[in-house]
Amino acid sequence: MRRFLDWTVAVPVLALLALALAWGRPLPLIPAILAAIVLAGAVLAAVHHAEVIAHRVGEPFGSLVLAVAVTVIEVALIVSLMLSGGANTSSLARDTVFAAVMITCNGIVGISLLFATLKRRVAVFNAEGTGGALATVATLATLSLVLPTFTTSAQGPAFSSAQLIFAAVASLALYGLFVLTQTVRHRDYFLPVTHDGKAVTPDDHAPQPSGRTAMVSLGLLLVALVSVVGLAKVESPLIEKAVSSAGLPQAVVGVVIALLVLLPETIAAVRAARRDQFQVSLNLSLGSAMASIGLTIPAIAVASLWLEGPLLLGLGGTHMVLLALTVAVSTLTVVPGRATLLQSGVHLVLFASFLFLAVSP
């Protein structure tokens, strides 16, 4: 009973109950506000349980668990919205995936760098592992979001069926190869390092939680993440109404939902940066960007069998410029293996530019 009264247990259960009560129903203002408060609590609970699991299994497995869990549920949300929304959601996958890339590679990296450099002046990380992760993100983003704008087999910024299948297989292959590299062949490339360049070992932390505690946290993490994504979908009609009333582009809806869904990773990355483990922040941010593309495109390829209308994946000129600049700046940030407050400012300005141009294209 005492364990159940713990907020980290009670909040995910409460959030799942709120989701069950609100699902499929239009919410008035007050219930919508209450649902948003419960959503925020579920985000905090998800971060707590992700950190328990990470402490048990160690890095980089801990970051991988959170990134993949969030992304799988996010992909399910995107596919369900596209299946129910018809032709009006033809660009939803593109908008959401691109927003996820910009949020992770600029927003999460920038704010994590800010906290890390304000505390220690210089953030230290492993350039070898991070460079490989960045190269994978850049390749996946270009293959899935840039090439459709220039292909000629299908009308508009879209892949033909054969091209979409190739992109899906290539995305899965690249993501699988990265996970193998991160967790088996070169795991040491993704471990946090001290300012002397030495890898942080489990002995540097508090005692590990038991296996039973970790399994309970895994179950509660999944409950919390399902609740976060589900409540984000419940709130989406109100977000769409607010966006429409404000005269903003429809793509802003995808940005807002992506911001909500990626809150657990954002908070976890900032906490890691404050503990002088900026490598964990990078594992979370780049891993989430990679999983978002590498899992969404194959899922969309399968869902396209039932989707109506065109599937628009190609970015416009403005977004391609932002993506290219993000890759260039991220490369310059990663190569030295050390970053300062200046790099934080550059990434945050890029993130602010993305948000501003989403509102005022």
N, C-alpha and C positions, 0 to 999 in steps of 0.2 A: 504493500500500500504506500509506504514511504517513497519507494522508487517511482511509483506512478505519479505521485504528487510533484516530483521533480519537473521543473518547467521544460527541460529538454525532452521529456517524455510526453508531458501533457499537451504542449503546444502542437506538435505534429498530429496528435490524435484529434485535437480540437480543430485544426486546420482541415483535416480530412473530413470531419463531420460538417464543417462549414461548406466545404466543396460539395458534399452530397446534398445538402439543403439548397444550395444556390444553383446547382447545375441545371441548365436548360430553362432557367427562369429569369425574366428581366428584373433587375434589382433597383429599387428606389434609392434615393441618395444616401439615407442613413445606413441601411444594410450594406450598401456598396462601400461606405467609409469603414464600417466594422470589418468587412471582408478584407479591405486593404490593410487594416491593422493586424489581423490574423495572418495575412500573407507576409507581412514584415517579420512577425514572430517566427513563422515557419522558415524564413530565410536564415535568421539567427540560429535556429535549432539545427538546420541543415549544416551550417558552417561548423557548429560544435561537434556534431557526429562525424563529419568529414575529418576533422582534426583528430578525433579519437582513433578512427580507422587508420589515418596516416601515421599516427604515433605507433600503432600496432604493427603495420606492415612495412613502415619505413618509406623513404623516398627512393625512386620516383613513383612507387606504386600508389602512395596516398594521393598525390596530385592526379594520377591517372584515373583513380576510382571516381573522384568528384567530377572531373572533366567529362568522362564518358557517361556517367550517370545523368548529369544535367543535359548533355547533348542528345542522348537517346530519347529522353522525355521531350526535349525541345523539338526534335525531328517528328515525333508522334504528334505534337501540337500543330506543327506546320502542315503535315500531311492531312490531318483531320480538318483543319481550316480550309485547305485547298479543295478537299473532297466535298465539303458542305457549301463552299462559297462559289463554286462554278467558275465561269470565265472571269469574274471580277477579281479573282485571286491569282491571275496568271503570272504576276511578277512578285508574289509574296515570298517565295523561296529565295529569289535573288535579293530582294530587299532585306530579308531577315539575315541571310548568311553574310551579306556585305556589312550589315550593321554589326553583326557578331565579330567579324574580323577587325573592324575599326574600333569597337569597344575594347576588345582584348588586346590588340597590338598597340593601341595608343592610349585608351582610357585606363585600363588596368595596369599596363606597364608604366604609364606616366605617373599615376597616383602612388603606385608602389615605390617607384624611384623617389618620389617626393618624400615619403616617410623614411625611406632608407637613408637618403642623403642628408636630410635634416638631422638625423641622429648620428650618423657616422661620417658625413661629408662625402664619402666615396662608397658606392655599392660594388661589391665584388661577386663575380659569378664565373661559371665555367664557359668560356667562349666556344669550346669545341662542341659540346652538346647543344648549347643554345643556337649556335650557328647552323647546325644540322636541322634543328626544329624550324628555324626561320626559313631555311631553304625549302623545306617541305611545305610550309604554309604558302610561300610565294608561288611555288609550282602549282599547288592545288588551286589557289585563287585565280591564277592566270588561266589554267586549263579550263576551269569551270565557269568563271565569271567574265573573262576578257575575250577568249576565243569565240564564244557564240556571237559576239558583235560583228566578227569579221568572216565567219563561215558563210558559204553561199548555197548550201544544199537545202536550207529551209528559209522561209520568208521571215524577215525581222531578226532581232537578236536572239535567235533560238537555235538549238541543235536539231539535226535530223534524228530519227530513231536510232540509226546505227551509231551516229556520233555520241548520242546520249548514253548508249550502252558502253561505248569505249570509255567515255569520261567516268562512268560509274565504276567500271572494272579498274581503271587506272587509279581512281581515288581510293578505292578499297585496298588495292595492292600497296600504294604508297603509305597509307595510314598503317596497314599491318606491318610493313617493313620498319616504319618508325617505332611502333610499339615494341617490336622484337629488339631493335637497337637500344631503346630506352630501358627496357626491363631485363634483358638477358646479355647481349653481347657487349654493350658499353654502358652498363648501368652507372659506373663511376663518373661518366661525363655529365650526369644529371643530378649529382648529389650537391647539397649546399657546401660552400667552402668558407673558410675563415679568411681574415684579411692577410694571413700569411700564405694563403693558397692551399691549405690543408683541408681535406674533406671532413665534414662534420659527421661524427659517428653517433650511433644510438646512445653511447655512454655519456654524451654531452647533455643529455636530457633527463627528465624524470623517468622513473620506472615505467615500462610498457604496461598498458592495460591488458587484462586477461583476454583469452580467446573468446570467452562467453560475452564479455563486455563489448568486444569489437563486433561480434555477430549481432548483438542487440542494436548497436549503433548503426550497423549496415542496414538493418531492417527499418529503423526509424529514419535514417537518411533517405531511403527510397520513399517512405511515406511523406516526409517533408518535401521532397522534390516534386513528387506527383501533385501535392497540394499547391506548391508554388506555381507550377506551370498551369494546373487546372484553374486556380484562382486568377491567374493572369488572363486566361481565356475568358473567364466569367466577367472580368473587368473590361475586356476588350470592347464590348459594345459601347460602354460609357466613354472609353478612350476615343473610339471612332466618332462618337457624337460630339465630344469636346473638340477633336481635331477639325471636324466638319464645321462646327459653329465658329471656330476661330479662322476659318478659311485657309487652313494649312494643307499641304499635299498629303495624299493618302499614304505615302511611304512613311510618314511620321509615325503611323500606327505601328508598323513593323519595328521601328527604332525604339519606341516606348516599351513594347513587349519584350524586345531583346534586352533592354536595360533591366527590366524586372527579372527575367529568367537568369541573367548573368550576375545578379546580386550575390548569390552564395560564393561564386568564384572571386568576385571583387573583394568581399570582406575577408575571405580566407587569404587572398594574396596580400592584402594590406597588413594583416596580422603577421604573416610570415616575414614581410619586409621589416616590420617593427622589431622582430626577433633576430634581425641580422641574417636572415635566410632568404636573400633576394632571389637565389636560384629557384627556390620553391615558387615564388611569385611568377617567375618566367615559365616554369613548368606548367603552372596553372593557366596562364594567359595564352601562351603559344599552343599548349595542348588543347585548350578549348577551341581556339581558332581552327586548328587542324581537324579536330573531331567534328566541328560544326560543318565543315565542307566535306570531309571524307565520309561522313555518315549520311548527310542530308542528300547529296547528289545520288548515291545508290538508292536511297529510299524514294526519292522523287522519280527515278527511272522506273522503279516498280509501280509506283502509284500512277504514273502516266498512262498505264493501261486503263485506268478508270476516270482519269481527269478529262474534263471537257475544255475545249478551246486550246490555244497555244500555251506553251510553257516558256516564258521569257526569262532567260538566264543572263544575257549579255548586259554589261554595264554601259551607261552613257559616258560621254567624254569627261564630264566633271568628276565622276566617281573613279574613272580610270586614272585620272591625274592624281587624285588623292591616294589611290592604291599604290601607284608607282612611287609617289613620294614617301609613303609609309614604309615600303620595302627598302628604299634607299636609306632613309633615316634609321630604320631598325638595324640595317647592316652596319652602319657606322657606329651605332650604339653597342652592338654585340662584339664586333671585331676585337676591341682592346681587352675585353673581359673585365673592364672597370667602367663605371658611369658616375656622373656627377649631377648636381642640381640642374645644370644647363640642359642635359639630355632629357631630364624630366620635363622641363619647360617646353622643349621642342615637341615632345610627344603630346603633351596636354594641349598645346596650341593646335596641333593637327586634329586632335579629338574635338576641340571646340569648333574648328573649321567644319568638320564633318557635321556636327549638330546644327551649326548655323546654316549650312547649305542644304541640310535636310528640310529645315523650316523655310528657308528662302532660296530656292534653287536658281 
